[in-house]
Amino acid sequence: MQTQLHYTSSKNLSFSEKYKNSLKKETLNGFKKDCTLSEWINIWWEKYAKRKLCDNTLECYYYARQRAVKQWPELESMLLTELTPALFQDFLDFLGDLSYGWSSINHVKCLYSKVYGYAMKHGLCRINPAKAAEVPDYAHREQGSSNF
């Protein structure tokens, strides 16, 4: 009697089997589950931003990232899941306290909102801490008022 080898491809697995397998792995949808914000922004930049956003927006987001890291160097060493909406709001308020202009703070908010939206789409986090955050009302709206 000849023994047959039975091969099960991932296409033949039920959803619950795929889910159980993903829990055992350190990755989810091909991405590291415990990404730092810095790692995820770099992935987002290569896989999404460069392909979907125009050059002016890319430049704006580049400087927004530099601005954020300049004022909070530890931000991007945090895990994606560690940044809370309240903490992100405190950071935007802090930028306002430093007299950054409204549009400069809004660029920071938009960048991190896009980055977290992409992470949520890939199942790496359940909340977008930047989405509900608001640029402080007291941030001035003058042209060229950035401190960067």
C-alpha positions in Angstrom: 0.0 0.0 0.0 1.3 3.4 -1.0 1.2 6.2 1.5 0.0 9.5 0.1 1.4 12.7 1.3 -1.3 15.2 2.1 -0.3 18.8 1.5 -2.6 21.6 2.7 -1.9 25.0 1.3 -2.8 28.2 3.1 -5.6 28.6 0.5 -7.3 25.5 1.8 -7.2 26.6 5.5 -10.4 27.8 7.1 -10.4 31.3 8.4 -10.1 30.2 12.0 -7.1 28.0 11.1 -5.4 31.0 9.4 -6.2 33.2 12.4 -4.8 30.7 14.9 -1.6 30.4 12.7 -1.2 34.2 12.6 -1.4 34.3 16.4 1.5 31.9 16.6 3.6 34.0 14.3 5.3 37.2 15.1 3.8 38.8 12.0 0.3 39.8 10.8 -0.5 40.2 7.2 3.3 40.0 6.5 4.1 42.8 8.9 5.8 42.6 12.3 3.2 42.7 15.0 5.1 44.8 17.4 6.4 47.5 15.1 7.7 50.7 16.5 6.2 53.9 15.1 9.5 54.5 13.3 9.5 51.1 11.6 5.9 51.5 10.6 6.3 55.0 9.2 9.2 53.7 7.0 7.0 50.8 5.8 4.1 53.2 5.2 6.4 55.6 3.3 7.7 52.9 0.9 4.5 50.9 0.4 1.9 53.7 0.4 3.1 57.3 0.5 5.6 57.1 -2.4 3.0 55.4 -4.6 -0.2 57.3 -3.7 0.8 60.9 -2.7 2.1 63.7 -4.8 5.6 65.2 -4.3 4.4 68.3 -2.4 2.5 66.2 0.1 5.6 63.9 0.6 7.8 66.9 1.3 5.2 68.3 3.7 5.0 65.0 5.6 8.8 64.6 5.6 9.1 68.0 7.4 6.2 67.2 9.7 8.0 64.1 10.8 11.2 66.0 11.3 9.3 68.5 13.4 7.6 65.9 15.5 10.8 63.9 16.2 12.7 67.2 17.0 10.2 68.0 19.8 9.6 64.5 21.0 12.6 62.2 20.1 11.1 59.2 21.9 7.9 59.3 19.9 9.0 57.0 17.1 10.6 54.5 19.4 7.2 53.7 20.9 5.3 50.7 19.7 2.3 51.5 17.5 -0.1 50.4 20.2 1.5 52.5 22.9 0.5 55.9 21.6 -2.9 56.9 23.0 -5.3 59.6 21.7 -4.9 61.6 24.9 -1.1 61.4 24.7 -1.1 62.5 21.0 -3.5 65.4 21.9 -1.0 66.5 24.6 1.7 66.5 22.1 -0.2 68.7 19.6 -1.0 71.0 22.5 2.7 71.1 23.4 3.6 72.1 19.8 1.0 74.9 20.1 2.6 76.0 23.3 5.9 76.2 21.5 4.2 78.7 19.0 4.2 76.4 16.0 1.8 77.6 13.5 -1.6 75.9 13.0 -0.7 74.5 9.6 2.6 73.0 10.9 0.7 71.3 13.7 -2.0 70.1 11.3 0.6 68.6 9.0 1.9 66.5 12.0 -1.6 65.4 12.8 -2.3 64.5 9.2 0.9 62.5 8.8 0.3 60.4 11.9 -3.4 60.0 11.1 -2.5 58.6 7.7 0.2 56.3 9.2 -2.2 54.9 11.8 -5.0 54.5 9.3 -2.7 52.3 7.2 -1.7 50.3 10.3 -5.4 49.8 11.2 -6.1 48.6 7.6 -3.4 45.9 8.1 -4.7 44.9 11.5 -1.7 46.2 13.5 -3.7 48.4 15.8 -7.3 49.1 16.6 -7.3 52.8 17.2 -6.0 55.9 15.4 -4.7 58.2 18.1 -4.3 61.1 15.7 -7.8 60.9 14.2 -9.7 62.5 17.1 -6.9 64.9 18.0 -7.4 68.6 17.3 -5.0 71.3 16.5 -5.1 73.7 19.4 -7.3 76.8 18.8 -4.5 79.0 20.1 -2.0 77.9 17.5 -1.5 81.0 15.2 -2.6 80.9 11.6 -0.1 83.3 10.1 1.7 82.3 6.9 5.3 81.2 7.5 4.9 80.9 11.3 6.6 77.5 11.7 9.5 77.1 14.1 11.2 74.5 12.1 
